[in-house]
Amino acid sequence: MNSPLAERMRPKKLDDFIGQEHLVGPKGVLASYKDQNLIPSLLFWGPPGVGKTTLAQLIAKDHPFQQLSAIESGVKEVRAVIQQAKRQDSLFTSQKRTVLFIDEIHRFSKSQQDALLGAVEKGWITLIGATTENPSFEVIPALRSRCQLYILEPLTKEQLISILKQAISKDE
């Protein structure tokens, strides 16, 4: 069975990403993180469908990557990822840091967000959180202060057409 169209449309390289020029364009900060192979903890804030998940996957492509949805996960799953990252870090000291992507991070309660603090602070994981809600109100200050915030803009009509053309040319 084929994967869903949205998954098949997802770009495989940052150069193929359409939109968010201020982040991934020639002078974009996310492109420089990928080039330097150094990713700080990040929060992506923007409307649905603008590429938050795709950007996280693309910039973390060369790192161990774990993805959780705040809708379906809780502290137990977060702690399991952190423990795995700590084990991996102790086994392979030169290994790249595990990137934990949490979709809909604004849906985590304050105590669930607190569970991430120590691991982010100690560098056991790099956190990338995606939210459609204003992080100033929905993400606890201690976690926000440990992350760089990037605002993703709605896609233009021209960008949407480009994405569809790209998808049509790729689709079997």
Phi and psi in degrees as a GROMACS rama.xvg file:
@    title "Ramachandran Plot"
@    xaxis  label "Phi"
@    yaxis  label "Psi"
@TYPE xy
-71.078  150.583  ASN-2
-71.7385  162.829  SER-3
-59.3946  153.074  PRO-4
-55.0605  -42.2382  LEU-5
-58.7172  -38.2352  ALA-6
-71.7674  -38.8429  GLU-7
-69.0521  -27.8856  ARG-8
-77.4505  -20.0846  MET-9
-59.8848  127.981  ARG-10
-63.1189  150.088  PRO-11
-96.7329  -16.3424  LYS-12
-136.198  153.015  LYS-13
-60.0314  -33.2547  LEU-14
-63.2843  -24.2027  ASP-15
-90.6266  -3.96426  ASP-16
-70.9354  132.332  PHE-17
-108.958  130.045  ILE-18
100.588  174.832  GLY-19
55.1919  41.0076  GLN-20
-53.2384  -33.8953  GLU-21
-65.0885  -17.2015  HIS-22
-107.917  -37.2372  LEU-23
-114.295  -4.38787  VAL-24
-67.7446  -175.427  GLY-25
-52.2683  -34.7462  PRO-26
-105.598  13.3559  LYS-27
-72.7885  139.921  GLY-28
-68.8393  -33.6092  VAL-29
-68.5781  -36.0425  LEU-30
-63.274  -38.2048  ALA-31
-68.4548  -35.5448  SER-32
-61.4146  -45.2932  TYR-33
-63.3495  -44.1409  LYS-34
-62.0841  -38.7824  ASP-35
-82.2204  -10.0948  GLN-36
59.6136  33.1574  ASN-37
-131.438  117.397  LEU-38
-119.831  119.488  ILE-39
-80.8954  170.205  PRO-40
-69.0122  138.02  SER-41
-133.77  153.961  LEU-42
-124.099  127.432  LEU-43
-105.118  122.433  PHE-44
-119.111  123.862  TRP-45
-178.132  171.61  GLY-46
-67.7962  164.73  PRO-47
-60.7832  144.81  PRO-48
80.6866  16.3165  GLY-49
-101.568  -2.99112  VAL-50
112.269  16.9869  GLY-51
-60.7637  -49.7685  LYS-52
-65.5974  -44.7274  THR-53
-60.8614  -44.5836  THR-54
-60.8154  -42.9558  LEU-55
-59.511  -46.41  ALA-56
-64.3279  -39.5789  GLN-57
-71.4594  -42.7312  LEU-58
-75.5504  -20.7271  ILE-59
-100.182  12.1032  ALA-60
-53.3901  -35.5398  LYS-61
-96.0167  14.0289  ASP-62
-120.452  155.948  HIS-63
-59.0626  133.799  PRO-64
-130.221  127.824  PHE-65
-123.695  138.574  GLN-66
-125.498  129.99  GLN-67
-127.535  152.253  LEU-68
-108.345  127.649  SER-69
-63.6204  -20.6446  ALA-70
-71.5869  -35.7478  ILE-71
-106.184  -8.15313  GLU-72
-119.88  166.698  SER-73
-145.9  -161.911  GLY-74
-60.2389  -37.6255  VAL-75
-57.6087  -46.427  LYS-76
-69.0234  -38.2505  GLU-77
-62.2267  -47.4603  VAL-78
-62.805  -35.739  ARG-79
-63.8984  -42.3775  ALA-80
-64.7979  -42.5685  VAL-81
-62.6905  -44.563  ILE-82
-62.0718  -43.0883  GLN-83
-62.2619  -42.1222  GLN-84
-64.6521  -40.6314  ALA-85
-64.6566  -42.198  LYS-86
-62.9932  -45.573  ARG-87
-61.6019  -41.2587  GLN-88
-64.6748  -39.6863  ASP-89
-74.4605  -27.9174  SER-90
-77.8202  -37.9001  LEU-91
-127.353  88.8949  PHE-92
-63.9931  -24.3264  THR-93
-91.3372  -3.55024  SER-94
-61.8054  145.298  GLN-95
-70.8534  147.315  LYS-96
-62.6774  140.698  ARG-97
-66.4224  133.205  THR-98
-99.2707  122.969  VAL-99
-106.346  113.651  LEU-100
-98.6088  124.675  PHE-101
-118.201  110.646  ILE-102
-80.1199  140.446  ASP-103
62.1948  39.901  GLU-104
-56.338  -24.9925  ILE-105
-64.0374  -16.5807  HIS-106
-83.0771  -12.5909  ARG-107
-70.2892  140.316  PHE-108
-71.3298  171.247  SER-109
-59.2912  -42.4148  LYS-110
-68.6005  -33.7574  SER-111
-67.2334  -40.0941  GLN-112
-66.9196  -36.8698  GLN-113
-57.5536  -33.1587  ASP-114
-63.4724  -18.4838  ALA-115
-87.6161  -22.6429  LEU-116
-54.9255  -53.6249  LEU-117
-60.2306  -42.3814  GLY-118
-67.5897  -37.3876  ALA-119
-69.9072  -45.5536  VAL-120
-62.3548  -40.8068  GLU-121
-84.0876  -5.68268  LYS-122
80.2112  18.4048  GLY-123
-72.702  -31.0734  TRP-124
-135.718  158.195  ILE-125
-105.804  123.376  THR-126
-94.6956  131.461  LEU-127
-123.49  115.473  ILE-128
-108.982  140.812  GLY-129
-117.087  136.853  ALA-130
-147.645  145.963  THR-131
-98.0019  -4.86861  THR-132
-105.743  154.152  GLU-133
-60.9994  114.92  ASN-134
-64.2001  -20.2088  PRO-135
-62.3046  -25.5515  SER-136
-107.225  -24.204  PHE-137
-108.864  -13.3369  GLU-138
-115.9  132.917  VAL-139
-62.1232  145.052  ILE-140
-55.0718  -39.8693  PRO-141
-63.1754  -37.7055  ALA-142
-74.8094  -42.1645  LEU-143
-57.2166  -39.1063  ARG-144
-69.4643  -16.0465  SER-145
-99.4008  3.30692  ARG-146
-126.181  150.84  CYS-147
-92.151  134.987  GLN-148
-100.074  130.21  LEU-149
-126.137  130.879  TYR-150
-96.8035  126.035  ILE-151
-98.4311  135.572  LEU-152
-92.5308  153.559  GLU-153
-58.8903  148.316  PRO-154
-76.2366  144.906  LEU-155
-80.2627  165.839  THR-156
-58.5308  -42.2704  LYS-157
-63.5744  -40.67  GLU-158
-65.6473  -40.3902  GLN-159
-62.819  -40.3273  LEU-160
-63.7958  -42.2159  ILE-161
-61.7977  -41.5078  SER-162
-63.3696  -44.4859  ILE-163
-63.4067  -41.9172  LEU-164
-62.7675  -42.8427  LYS-165
-61.5216  -42.3657  GLN-166
-65.4715  -43.0028  ALA-167
-63.6298  -40.3448  ILE-168
-69.7042  -26.7341  SER-169
-86.3627  -32.2489  LYS-170
-67.4365  133.858  ASP-171
